[in-house]
């Protein structure tokens, strides 16, 4: 080992040279690192495989595959992005070598500079301490590591759970109209026909204690609905196997809860129209009532939190269901008239019920439930109310775009399919809207409209190729790309229940409890008719082999006999 | 000499590294169903080094490393060999095949008879262990490219406190247990996937891995061989083998004169000091501690096994079949609106979903069972460490710790008994 003598001129010069080299090499390495970091960022942003603009253009192309203009736009954008991508790629490629050289020279010269200053070892005081103390410290370290590893192991299930598990769905019918608020069942093995009077294919039917228009939400072996009158609001958990009520919980969120909301149509909208929404991962149920009470309960019926949002001034009664997205619970609280400026979209913290944000809405009372649309550029909340379809960013409630296309008292909720938003109302039209705009896109992003036989209450249904909608008995099928009506049929009945799809069947439930099952093809094909046995204004829920329907007084579990 | 070594390293890496550069695979643009992508051809493989050459070089390198470390006792020789190994096994062969990753191939071959394993991989796994049984950890000293990478950038080593080295020292056994578990169940080769230096060897890789590699290098400038000491699963096996080794590196070639010059020379904290004078006369406390640790041992094993079994459902997601089955369920439930390549391929295959679900369930069972054993292994290592720390052994002189000494040879340079250090002094060169 050669140690540098302090008075050695050559050693000093050597040290200075190696130190200088280390400084220069270090600066060079830092510079290359900065250039590479910048290039890496540009490279990531110009990757054509996940570029948002290209994704939006592809969505457009999916809707209109014949448009040569869109194809040209895609090609042009793709070429530009590729050029940038490979330009920065070359910089990164060269930079890697430069970085290796720079880092190598830095490490080598720094080591030389330090060794040039190294002095011979000088034994200090004899080693202190003893093995007892060293052993104790070692055991403490191992204990700390064991605790840290245990905590890490226990945290793994939480960290690895899917991000979307906080949202609705999970393959279960966990909110209004099921997964994606689409009305489409993930289960196809549900009965084609049944008879609630004769008990054919009826697993059980039970009386629901209090009235309500909320539809069932299903999780595992539990079915949740709500019921209410002027004074009492209740949440019911039914055992899916037997139909008996596992628990019922009364909700009174605060002093304002006792105030009876004006205008509620007791036999129509009822005091319990919003459908419960379930957070399956965190085992929570969120409910809302016409008096403005919102509550979160655990699966055993224990109230986690409850808040009173004020008594809604809604002339038919509040009906919009809450919607869950990540850690936010959204309430579309539209009330009064547009001039009253009372309406708002409210986001509550799903864990605590505390308000996260509130965005005022330029509309009056409305009844549709908002939906979360998984648009390529990011999730959006889509709301409907006379006269606007408005999209918001679910993270902060900022308005993204709006379309002026609705009129009258809005009941149908919007849907999202094949990259398009479909929104409708009885006095206006059904509009197919591209959700990639900014600001008022009424004139630019409405793909098509159709204005005959529009629904008053029932939400539309779409598989991405066709769109179905139910007006006062008139059931229409439109082409999703063009809006052209393919067929329509008058069932000569009144409908409030939204159409629901299971496999290649669409279930239509009339207000008198007659059930019509039609095919999902481009031609009308009626597959069967069934009877519920009592009036029904709610939408069905689906589970493995089962369908749950809430009638005026009973909750039905429909299942193929023998299963 | 170090400067020369650095130059060799850079020259070798720049000249030979380019040929092995990873090709970037870019998908064709999505221009709709009518667009026909042009046919692409696969270029011919220009060269391929037969595995026997790698094995031969490994044998030569191990022999040289053992000779230089034990016979010649030359730090410079060890360092030069270290640089050469880094250039060949690291930058030229791009870190593959290596004994560390071979653990997984061997584990998979043992637990899954259908899994293929090449003879070269087996040799790469066994040879360093065999050499260690004879000569100590000379593989770590000068042959392992990962160790060499950290060795050459170590500028100013800091001494870590005892409690921290003991705490971090548990990580290799956790890593080994997980690596064997995932490989045995066919889930993943985590050692290769998360090798911090592989991206540096290939001058290419995901940004995360490059940053991880760079971070390890920066830490390696001040903490001696952090990967080898606190992560490397193969290092754990070599450490155990080294405890039984026939010969190994010693600080002094002759009798230790207790001059204490070597006391702080080891950047890896592998030098144990004499303790004969500091051992307490009353051994009661030590005996009680030992009894306590013996009682704790079975509890540690059981608790560790239980914790690992609890995490098994999450760990099963490492297996592609389990992930695919879960993805299919989510897609069928319309929880996600898009598909993946794997899910698309599965649907096109026409295979029943139930069959996939059954396969995934079987894998989950295997992972759960394996997790229990992996947990028990981790608990056993913890228990043995605790017992070891509660046991007193008398040490008369300065010694290189059998398990943790990586035979780098730094301590030779400080020992006045070493003939290499005596000669210049005798010559009056100071």
Interface residues (C-beta under 8 A of the other chain):
Chain A: X1 X5 X18 X40 X44 X48 X49 X58 X61 X65 X71 X74 X75 X78 X82 X89 X93 X96 X97 X100 X101 X103 X104 X105 X107 X108 X109 X110 X111 X112 X114 X115 X121 X123 X126 X127 X129 X130 X131 X132 X134 X135 X137 X138 X139 X140 X141 X142 X144 X145 X146 X148 X149 X150 X153 X154 X156 X157 X160 X162 X164 X169 X170 X171 X172 X179 X180 X182 X184 X186 X374
Chain B: X2 X3 X5 X6 X7 X9 X10 X13 X14 X17 X21 X24 X27 X29 X30 X31 X32 X33 X152 X153 X154 X155 X156 X161 X162 X163 X164 X165 X166 X167 X168 X170 X171 X174 X200 X203 X204 X207 X217 X221 X259 X260 X261 X262 X263 X264 X265 X273 X275 X278 X279 X280 X285 X286 X289 X293 X300 X303 X307 X308 X310 X311 X313 X314 X315 X317 X329 X330 X332 X333 X334 X335 X336 X337 X378 X382 X385 X386 X389 X390 X392 X413 X414 X421 X430
